[in-house]
Amino acid sequence: MVRHRKEHGRPHVVVVGAGFGGLACANALADAPARLTVIDRRNYHLFQPLLYQVATAALAPTSIATPIRSIVGRQRNTTVLMDEVRGVDRAGRRVFLSEQAITYDFLVVATGARHAYFGRDDWEPFAPGIKKIEDAMAIRHRILLAFERAEMIDDPKEQRRLLTFVVVGGGPTGVELAGAISELAKTALAKDFHWIDPASARIVLVEAGPRVLPSFPEALSARAASALERLGVELKLGAAVTACDGTGVSVGDERIDAGNVLWAAGVRASPAARWLGAPADKVGRVIVDGSLALADDPHVFVIGDTASVPRGDGRPLPGVAPVAKQQGLHVARTIKAILGGATVPAPFRYRDFGSMATIGRRAAVADFGPVRMSGFVAWILWGVVHVYFLIGFRSRVAVAAEWLWAYLTYKRGARLILGLAGAERADSRPSAAAAN
């Protein structure tokens, strides 16, 4: 089945991906003289910056996900399709979905990115990344199950392995994840077990570069490192992972036996470049021009983590929410200008309002250019900013309430182990000798 563009005489804009960039573009086109179709393989928008809190049992998945239809449902020109893109025919201006094709006049691709293993994709089963709710839930499952399994065995060596967590990657995600695991072990779970001491858990953060948070000023990186060490996180800097398997990792020449290895070291773009037959950079991001369109097709735009857009220093813009949102708004203005016969906006220029990262309870760093801060004030500001940018009143209230409860009680409410497979249950049982 093919759905045709220019139904009722109006041009058709198709937005693929309902992340920060796609929704910013869709919202800004609510009053455009065009039909708009938003396509995503899930029916919700995910607030990715807080995924690590779902993974560490601080938040429930529903706190950071909002149905797409509730976000754009009041836009009279907008249709939402829950489907998966299989390809794009630029010559025929068609987007191929699972069982149908949709024609378009303007196409906006905002399909995000996944974690990358630098050519070692065989490590992925042993070191999961965190880019979607399913990833976060799987990691939470693994983390909590490690403590449960350690409680059920008598072998001290195996207990130490189970209670060792290695986080690979010292960027914001890795720093936040390592700090959150440490707090989970040393505060939230500290009194919940009888045979093991959760506070004895070993959390190791591995970064191939010389410092954590390499995109931050060096002084803030140093403060973040100090905050992590106060939480009991071991830092292994200037050392890359050389091997990874089901029992741990090798970092340089050192072997670390670990029950959980978590990956936060790199990303790769979606297969959008292949769909579009467009040039891409080394991690698969589509190379676009100043209008965020393909150089040979001004009606196809690519934004967010899917696009390679250089900064003034020649490096690509970072894959963060503010970049995607600003790009989505820029593309919407460009499409409106074309539809209205007006002058298109000047080439896209990112306005950097700063970067933030949290390092556990009462500690964060914030870089706003001339204004830099760390510690409790930065942590409060980080929380306010993240709650403010959550979509939906219910989500903001729920997250604020869960954070306040966790802060006052040192407890985490989302500590359920769900979907436990039979094989995992069998593996987690102690041997007959250990049980007696």
C-alpha positions in Angstrom: 0.0 0.0 0.0 1.3 3.5 -0.9 0.0 6.6 0.8 0.3 9.6 -1.5 1.6 13.0 -0.7 -0.2 16.3 -1.4 -3.5 14.8 -0.2 -6.1 17.7 -0.2 -3.5 19.8 -2.0 -1.2 20.2 0.9 2.5 19.2 0.9 3.4 16.2 3.0 6.2 16.4 5.6 7.4 13.1 7.0 9.5 13.0 10.3 11.2 9.7 11.0 12.1 9.5 14.7 10.3 11.0 17.7 13.4 11.8 19.8 14.3 15.4 20.8 15.0 16.6 17.3 12.1 14.9 15.6 9.6 16.2 18.1 11.0 19.7 18.2 10.6 19.8 14.4 7.1 18.3 14.5 5.9 20.7 17.2 7.2 23.7 15.3 5.3 22.6 12.2 2.0 22.4 14.0 0.8 25.6 12.2 2.5 24.9 8.9 0.3 24.7 5.7 1.2 21.0 5.3 0.3 17.6 6.4 2.7 16.0 8.9 3.4 12.4 9.6 5.6 11.3 12.6 7.0 7.8 12.4 8.6 5.9 15.2 9.0 2.2 16.0 7.9 2.9 19.5 4.8 4.7 20.7 6.6 6.9 23.2 9.2 9.7 23.4 12.1 8.7 25.7 14.0 11.2 27.9 17.4 9.5 27.3 19.5 11.6 29.7 17.8 9.9 32.7 18.1 6.3 31.3 20.9 5.5 33.7 18.5 6.3 36.6 16.2 3.6 35.4 19.1 1.2 35.0 20.1 1.8 38.6 16.6 1.6 40.1 16.2 5.3 40.9 13.3 5.8 38.5 10.6 3.7 36.9 10.6 3.6 33.1 7.2 5.3 33.0 8.8 8.4 34.6 10.9 9.2 31.6 8.7 8.1 28.7 5.7 9.9 27.3 3.3 8.7 24.6 4.0 10.4 21.3 0.3 10.8 20.6 -0.1 12.8 23.8 2.6 15.2 22.7 1.4 15.9 19.2 -2.1 14.6 19.4 -3.7 18.1 19.5 -1.9 19.1 16.2 -4.7 18.9 13.7 -2.3 18.5 10.8 -0.3 15.6 12.4 -0.6 11.8 12.0 1.5 9.4 14.1 2.5 6.0 12.8 4.1 3.3 15.0 6.2 1.5 12.4 9.7 0.8 11.4 11.5 2.3 8.4 13.0 -0.2 6.0 14.4 2.1 3.3 14.0 5.3 1.4 13.5 5.9 -2.4 14.7 9.5 -2.9 14.0 9.4 -6.6 10.4 8.5 -6.0 10.2 10.4 -2.7 9.0 7.3 -0.8 9.6 6.0 2.7 9.3 2.2 3.0 7.8 0.9 6.2 7.0 -2.7 7.3 3.9 -3.2 5.1 3.4 0.1 3.3 5.2 3.0 1.6 4.6 6.7 2.3 5.4 9.4 -0.2 6.7 12.8 0.9 7.5 16.3 -0.2 9.9 16.9 2.7 11.7 14.2 4.7 13.3 14.8 8.2 15.4 11.9 9.4 16.0 11.9 13.2 16.7 8.3 14.0 19.3 8.7 16.7 22.2 6.4 17.4 23.3 3.2 19.2 26.3 2.3 21.2 29.5 1.2 19.3 32.3 -1.2 20.2 35.0 0.1 17.9 35.0 -3.0 15.7 34.5 -5.4 18.5 30.8 -6.1 18.2 31.4 -9.5 19.8 31.7 -7.8 23.1 28.1 -6.5 23.1 26.5 -9.6 24.8 28.9 -9.2 27.7 29.0 -5.4 27.9 25.5 -3.9 27.1 25.1 -0.2 26.4 22.3 2.0 27.4 20.3 3.8 24.6 16.7 2.7 25.1 14.4 1.6 27.9 14.9 -2.1 27.1 18.7 -1.5 27.6 18.1 0.2 30.9 15.7 -2.5 32.1 18.2 -5.2 31.1 21.0 -3.5 33.0 18.9 -3.0 36.1 18.0 -6.7 35.9 21.7 -7.6 35.7 22.8 -5.3 38.5 20.1 -6.3 41.0 20.5 -10.0 40.1 24.2 -9.8 40.9 23.4 -8.9 44.5 20.8 -11.7 44.8 23.1 -14.3 43.4 26.0 -13.2 45.7 23.6 -13.6 48.6 22.9 -17.2 47.6 26.5 -18.6 47.4 29.3 -19.3 49.8 32.3 -18.9 47.5 34.0 -15.6 48.5 35.9 -15.4 45.2 32.7 -15.7 43.2 30.9 -13.3 45.5 33.7 -10.7 44.8 33.3 -11.3 41.1 29.5 -10.8 41.2 29.9 -7.6 43.2 32.4 -6.1 40.8 30.9 -3.7 38.3 33.0 -2.3 35.4 31.8 0.8 33.5 33.6 1.4 30.2 33.7 5.1 29.1 34.4 8.2 31.2 31.9 10.6 29.4 28.8 11.9 31.1 26.9 8.6 30.8 29.7 6.5 32.2 30.4 8.9 35.1 26.7 9.1 36.0 26.2 5.4 35.7 29.3 4.6 37.9 28.2 7.1 40.6 24.7 5.8 40.6 25.8 2.1 41.0 28.0 3.1 43.9 25.2 4.9 45.6 22.8 2.0 45.0 25.3 -0.5 46.6 26.5 1.7 49.5 23.2 3.3 50.5 20.0 1.9 49.0 20.9 -1.8 49.4 23.3 -1.5 52.3 20.9 -3.0 54.9 18.9 -5.3 52.7 21.1 -8.4 52.7 22.2 -10.7 55.5 25.0 -12.8 54.1 26.8 -10.1 51.9 27.7 -6.5 52.5 26.5 -4.6 49.4 28.7 -1.7 50.4 31.7 -3.8 49.6 30.9 -3.8 46.0 33.7 -2.8 43.7 32.9 -0.2 41.0 35.5 0.4 38.4 35.3 3.2 35.7 37.6 2.6 32.7 38.5 5.5 30.4 41.0 5.2 27.6 41.8 9.0 27.8 43.7 10.8 30.5 40.7 12.1 32.4 37.0 11.6 32.9 34.5 14.0 31.2 37.0 15.0 28.5 34.6 17.4 26.9 34.5 19.5 30.2 37.2 21.9 31.3 40.1 20.2 33.0 39.3 21.7 36.4 35.7 20.3 36.4 37.0 16.9 35.2 39.3 16.8 38.2 36.5 17.7 40.6 34.3 15.0 39.0 37.1 12.5 39.5 37.5 13.5 43.1 33.7 13.1 43.7 33.8 9.6 42.1 36.6 8.5 44.3 34.8 9.8 47.4 31.9 7.5 46.3 34.4 4.6 46.2 34.6 4.4 42.4 38.0 3.2 41.2 39.3 5.1 38.2 41.4 3.5 35.5 42.5 6.3 33.2 44.7 6.1 30.1 43.9 2.4 29.7 41.7 0.8 27.1 39.7 -2.4 27.3 41.6 -5.1 25.3 39.3 -8.1 26.0 35.8 -8.7 27.3 33.9 -11.9 28.0 31.3 -13.3 30.3 33.5 -13.2 33.4 35.1 -9.8 33.1 37.4 -7.6 31.1 41.1 -7.0 30.5 42.3 -3.4 30.8 45.7 -3.1 29.3 47.6 -6.0 30.9 45.3 -6.2 34.0 42.4 -8.7 34.3 39.3 -7.6 36.2 36.9 -10.4 37.1 33.4 -8.8 37.1 29.8 -9.9 37.2 28.8 -6.9 35.2 30.5 -4.9 32.5 28.5 -1.9 31.2 29.4 0.0 28.0 29.3 3.8 27.7 32.3 4.3 25.5 31.0 5.2 22.0 28.0 5.5 19.6 27.2 4.6 16.1 24.5 6.2 14.0 21.4 4.5 12.7 21.5 3.0 9.2 20.0 6.2 7.8 23.0 6.8 5.5 22.4 3.5 3.9 18.7 4.2 3.4 19.4 7.5 1.8 22.4 6.5 -0.2 24.2 9.5 1.3 27.8 10.1 2.3 28.6 9.4 6.0 31.4 9.9 8.5 33.4 7.1 10.1 30.6 6.4 12.7 27.8 6.4 10.2 26.4 9.9 10.7 25.0 11.5 7.5 27.0 14.4 6.2 24.7 17.4 5.6 25.1 21.0 4.5 24.5 24.2 6.4 20.7 23.9 6.1 21.0 20.3 7.6 19.9 18.9 4.2 21.6 16.5 1.9 23.9 18.4 -0.5 22.2 16.8 -3.5 18.6 16.8 -2.2 17.4 20.0 -0.4 14.1 18.3 0.6 15.8 15.6 2.7 17.0 16.8 6.2 19.0 14.8 8.7 19.3 16.0 12.4 20.4 14.9 15.8 22.7 12.0 16.4 22.1 10.9 12.8 23.8 14.0 11.3 27.4 15.0 11.1 27.5 18.8 11.5 30.9 20.4 12.2 31.6 22.9 14.9 34.0 25.8 14.5 36.9 23.6 15.4 36.0 21.0 12.7 34.8 18.4 15.1 31.1 17.2 14.8 28.6 18.6 17.2 28.0 16.4 20.2 25.1 14.0 20.3 23.1 15.7 23.1 19.5 16.8 23.4 20.0 20.6 23.0 21.8 20.1 19.6 18.9 17.9 18.3 16.3 20.3 19.5 17.9 23.3 18.0 18.4 21.4 14.7 14.7 20.3 14.7 13.6 23.9 15.1 15.9 25.1 12.4 14.6 22.5 9.9 11.0 23.5 10.7 11.8 27.1 10.0 13.4 26.2 6.8 10.4 24.1 5.6 8.0 26.8 6.6 10.1 29.4 4.6 10.1 27.1 1.5 6.3 26.5 1.8 5.7 30.2 2.2 8.0 31.3 -0.5 10.1 33.3 2.0 13.9 33.5 2.3 15.3 30.4 4.0 17.2 30.9 7.3 20.9 31.3 7.5 23.0 28.1 7.9 22.5 26.3 11.2 24.6 27.5 14.1 24.5 25.8 17.4 24.1 27.9 20.5 25.9 26.1 23.3 24.2 26.9 26.6 26.5 24.6 28.6 27.0 21.1 29.8 26.2 19.3 33.0 26.9 15.9 34.6 25.9 14.5 38.0 28.2 12.3 40.1 25.8 10.9 42.6 24.1 12.3 45.6 24.8 16.0 46.2 27.5 16.2 43.5 27.6 17.5 39.9 29.6 19.6 37.6 28.2 22.4 35.3 30.0 24.2 32.5 28.3 27.3 31.2 31.3 28.9 29.5 32.4 31.7 31.8 30.4 30.3 34.7 31.5 26.9 36.0 30.4 25.2 39.2 30.5 21.9 41.0 29.2 20.3 44.2 25.8 20.6 45.8 24.6 23.8 44.0 25.5 22.2 40.6 23.6 19.1 41.6 20.5 21.1 42.5 20.7 23.0 39.2 21.2 19.7 37.3 18.0 18.3 38.9 15.9 21.4 38.2 17.1 21.5 34.5 16.3 17.8 34.0 12.9 18.0 35.6 12.1 21.1 33.6 12.9 19.5 30.3 10.8 16.3 30.9 7.8 16.3 28.7 4.5 16.2 30.5 3.3 17.5 33.9 2.8 14.0 35.3 6.4 13.0 34.4 7.9 16.1 36.1 5.9 15.6 39.3 6.7 11.8 39.3 10.4 12.3 38.9 10.6 15.2 41.4 8.7 13.1 44.0 10.9 10.0 43.4 14.1 12.1 43.7 12.8 13.8 46.9 11.8 10.5 48.5 15.2 8.9 47.6 17.1 11.9 48.9 15.3 11.8 52.3 15.2 8.1 52.8 18.3 6.9 50.9 16.0 4.3 49.2 15.2 3.6 45.6 11.7 2.5 44.7 12.2 0.8 41.3 14.1 -2.3 42.5 12.0 -5.0 40.9 13.7 -7.8 38.9 11.3 -8.5 36.1 11.3 -11.0 33.2 13.6 -13.5 34.9 14.2 -16.3 32.4 14.2 -19.9 33.5 17.9 -20.3 32.7 18.8 -17.3 34.8 16.8 -18.7 37.7 18.6 -22.0 37.4 22.0 -20.3 37.2 21.2 -18.2 40.3 20.4 -21.2 42.5 23.2 -22.2 44.9 24.7 -25.7 44.5 23.5 -28.4 46.9 26.7 -28.1 48.8 26.4 -24.4 49.1 22.8 -24.6 50.2 23.6 -27.0 53.1 
